[in-house]
């Protein structure tokens, strides 16, 4: 372990034994355990998560633990949706041609719906819990409810070469409500 040397902006690092070394001479390699290629934890393999945002205390479940403690809700309708992201005032040709696809599940209880999508592995943890499906994605003061619900093992840099499956319970309970929400953020 290293700690910074004395003085602000010091280019020297002091080792635990007190020896000074140049900051440019420090190299570290971090390795994950072998099970990390199969999930966020050894006990619950799988890169699938479900964010229960509408629960009394929002929570994140993932991997094989999703099979535990599920309710008896029945999915009544499944919708495939493609939409454009909002990118601001200046759109490139690529922005105008880029769409995002998701599946929206309507439940028999009518309390909420669920968005199912695929994204970069660790994308939610790497982007501080920002999700297009919640209005708090730009809340700099409090952060996002999703980020607060993430267990530490899910907060790490995203990987663009592999994916995770994301299930997020959203306040929209039917297709019309979801499309109204999407319209606010569509490019």
SVG drawing of the C-alpha trace seen along z (x, -y; Angstrom):
<svg xmlns="http://www.w3.org/2000/svg" viewBox="-54 -23 67 43">
<polyline fill="none" stroke="black" stroke-width="0.4" points="0.0,0.0 1.1,-3.5 0.1,-6.9 0.8,-10.3 4.0,-12.0 4.0,-15.3 2.8,-18.4 0.0,-19.1 0.7,-17.8 3.8,-15.9 5.2,-13.7 6.8,-11.4 5.0,-8.6 6.0,-7.3 5.8,-3.5 4.5,-2.0 8.2,-1.6 8.8,-5.3 10.9,-5.0 10.2,-7.7 9.7,-6.6 8.7,-8.5 4.9,-8.3 5.8,-7.4 7.6,-4.3 4.5,-2.8 2.7,0.0 -0.1,2.2 -1.9,5.1 -5.3,6.0 -6.8,9.4 -10.3,10.6 -11.0,14.1 -11.9,16.7 -15.6,16.7 -15.8,13.0 -16.2,14.0 -19.5,15.7 -21.2,13.1 -20.9,10.3 -20.5,12.8 -19.4,16.4 -22.7,17.3 -25.0,15.9 -23.6,16.3 -25.0,14.5 -24.9,11.0 -28.7,10.3 -30.1,7.9 -33.5,6.7 -33.9,3.3 -37.1,3.2 -37.5,-0.6 -41.2,-0.5 -40.5,1.6 -40.9,-0.2 -37.1,-0.2 -35.8,0.0 -33.4,3.0 -31.2,4.6 -31.1,8.4 -28.9,10.3 -27.8,13.6 -29.3,16.8 -30.7,15.1 -33.4,13.8 -35.1,17.2 -35.5,16.6 -38.4,14.7 -40.3,13.7 -43.9,12.8 -46.8,14.4 -47.4,11.6 -48.2,12.7 -47.0,11.0 -50.0,10.1 -48.4,8.3 -44.9,8.1 -43.9,5.2 -40.8,4.7 -39.9,1.0 -37.3,-0.8 -36.5,-4.5 -33.9,-7.2 -31.9,-8.7 -32.1,-12.4 -28.6,-13.9 -29.2,-17.6 -29.3,-20.3 -26.4,-19.0 -27.1,-15.6 -24.6,-13.8 -25.7,-11.5 -24.8,-8.6 -27.1,-10.0 -30.0,-10.2 -29.5,-6.5 -28.9,-5.1 -31.8,-3.4 -32.1,-1.5 -34.3,1.6 -36.0,2.9 -38.8,5.2 -41.6,3.8 -43.5,6.1 -47.0,5.3 -48.0,7.2 -51.5,8.3 -51.4,6.2 -51.1,3.0 -48.9,1.3 -45.8,0.9 -44.2,2.3 -40.7,3.7 -38.2,2.6 -35.8,5.3 -32.7,4.3 -29.2,5.3 -26.3,2.9 -22.5,2.8 -21.5,5.1 -21.2,2.9 -22.7,0.0 -25.0,-1.0 -22.4,-0.8 -19.8,-2.5 -22.1,-5.3 -23.1,-6.0 -26.5,-4.3 -27.7,-6.5 -30.6,-4.9 -32.8,-6.3 -35.8,-4.8 -35.8,-7.1 -36.1,-10.9 -33.3,-11.1 -30.6,-10.2 -29.1,-13.7 -29.6,-14.3 -26.1,-15.6 -27.2,-16.4 -28.6,-13.0 -27.4,-10.7 -29.8,-8.0 -31.9,-5.6 -30.5,-2.8 -26.9,-3.7 -27.9,-3.8 -29.3,-0.3 -26.3,1.2 -24.2,3.6 -20.5,2.8 -19.6,5.7 -21.6,4.1 -19.8,0.8 -16.9,1.1 -15.8,-0.1 -18.0,0.9 -16.8,3.3 -17.9,2.5 -17.1,6.0 -19.6,7.9 -23.2,7.3 -25.5,7.6 -29.3,8.0 -31.1,5.3 -34.6,5.5 -36.0,2.3 -39.4,1.9 -40.7,-1.5 -43.7,-3.5 -45.4,-3.1 -47.8,-0.2 -48.9,-0.1 -47.5,-0.8 -49.2,-4.2 -47.6,-5.4 -44.2,-4.2 -44.4,-5.8 -45.4,-9.1 -42.3,-8.8 -40.0,-7.9 -41.4,-10.9 -39.9,-13.3 -36.4,-11.9 -36.5,-10.9 -34.1,-12.6"/>
</svg>
